[in-house]
């Protein structure tokens, strides 16, 4: 009997984890109309496509909480600016001061 409860508990935990990791259903207002076709499966996801027109100038701030990768973020910021024209300012919080720096 104890094994049965253990197996049921494990199945319950697995189902909760899998349910939590699933994608939520879109609200009815954002779903495509019934007659609209779904995008082809061979299209790249929207996140990997380049924006149609990047705004000229502008700044984005990124608060880094790992000082050991600050140099890498600086290189990424330089490449991002050369591709988009938008300045990416990376601010690195000292160890243990993330919340204070964020405020």
N, C-alpha and C positions, 0 to 999 in steps of 0.2 A: 504494500500500500504506500509506503514511504517513497519508493521508486516512482510510482505513478504520479504522486504529487510533485516530485522533483522534475519529472519530464514535462508535466503540465505547466509548471512555473517557468521552465526554460522556454517552452513554446510561447507562453504569454509574453515573456520578455523579448523574444525574437520578433514577435508580431508587433509589439509596441515600437521597437527600434526601427523596423522596416516601415511602419506607418509614419513615423516621425521623419524619416529620410525621404519620403515620397514628395513629389511636387504637388503643391496645392492646386485645386481646380480654380480656373479663372472665374471671376464674377461674371454674371450674365451680361452686364453692360460692356465688358471688354471682349467677349467672345465674338468670333466672326459670324456674320449672318449665315443662315442655313444654306443659301445658294452659293456662298463664296467658296473658292477652292483653297485647300490647305497648301502651304508652300511645299515645293518638292523636297524630298529627303536629301537630295544631293546639294542643296544650297548650303552655304556656310552659315553658321549662326550669326545673328546680328552683332554679337559682342566682338567678333573677329573682323568684321567689315570696317573699313575706314569711314569716318563720318563724311557726309556729303560736302559740307563746307565748314571747316574749322574756323572759329572766330579769330580775328586778328588780335594779337596782343592778349592781355589778361594774365592773371596769376592764379596758381593753385598752391595751397599750402598742404604739406604732408608732415605730420608729426611722427617721427620715427622713435620707437622705444627700445631699439637695439643698437647701441653705439658701435658694436662690432661690424655692422653692415652699412655704416654711414657713407663710406667711400663708394660702395656699390650704388647706393641711392643717388649720390651726386652724379655718377656717370649716366644713370638712367635719366635723371633730370636734364642733363645736357643733350642727350639724344632726343628726348621728348620735345625740347625746345626747338631743336634743329628740324624736326619733322612737322611740328604743328605751329610753331611760333608762340606758343603759350609757355610762360615761365613757370616752372615747377620748383617752389621753394621748399627744401627739405630742412626741417628743424629737428635736431636730435636731442631728445631729453636725456639728461644724465641718469645713470643707474638709480632707480628708485624714486625718480622725480617726475614720472610721466603725468600723473594727475595734476601736480602743481604746475607743470609747464602747460598742460592743456587748458587750465583755468586762466 
